[in-house]
Amino acid sequence: MTAPAVTVRVASSDADLAACYAVRTEVFVIEQSVPESIEYDAYDAIALHVLATGPDGQPLGTGRLLYGPEALSKTGSPEVGSLGRLAVGKSARGLGVGVALVRAIEAEAGRLGLAAVELGAQTHALGFYERLGYVAYGPEFLDADIPHRAMRRALAGR
């Protein structure tokens, strides 16, 4: 199967954000049974969101970056961003959409002057993030009753 032409951009309109939330609902709320009440949080209003779309403009995936003071509670440092809510729709998995989203978030983190990016990876996705240069640390923990591990990647040039 060939990968579709994927465009990843910072979500800059209400329509973009609605598309991001639709992908998250599909992946986390419907597929993984994460309660909607914990999937959407106060960080959504202040995070930088990215949206991946296909050649037809349909949303394929999304992710968000918390940075600065807003990331402190998650990373412990204003120089470390927190990548989260990375979701790729079922029909787009295995086509490089997740990689494109992570790299776009890292590029935004670099543009913002951040030294590293951290995330909480579902344990089944550890290999995906390891292939992108992330290193797991600390014990396994539950988030929305799903096993996770903390991971971190220093950004180039930092």
Secondary structure, DSSP 8 states (H G I E B T S, - for coil): ------EEEE--SHHHHHHHHHHHIIIIIIIS---HHHHS-GGGGTSEEEEEE-TTS-EEEEEEEE-GGGGHHHHSSTTEEEEEEEEE-GGGTTTTHHHHHHHHHHHHHHHTT-SEEEEEEEGGGHHHHHHTT-EEEEEEEEETTEEEEEEEEE-TT-
